[in-house]
């Protein structure tokens, strides 16, 4: 897995973390590291429930930075 640290949008915020997995052709945006354990739990649940039904290459971007949500963009 490749981990990218994106520059913060302004001087008062933290950098955002982006993950590029080895399997599939998508990017996972974690956002800030606050609550990263919960975000990775959401990602695991998404991988177990949605990926087998939809396939690994349907999504371009998986965004986990919103509380309680997984926001995806299709190819």
Secondary structure by P-SEA (a helix, b strand, c coil): cbbbbbccccccbbbbbbbbbccccbbbbbccccaaaaaaaaaaaaaaccccccccccccbbbcccccbbbbbcc
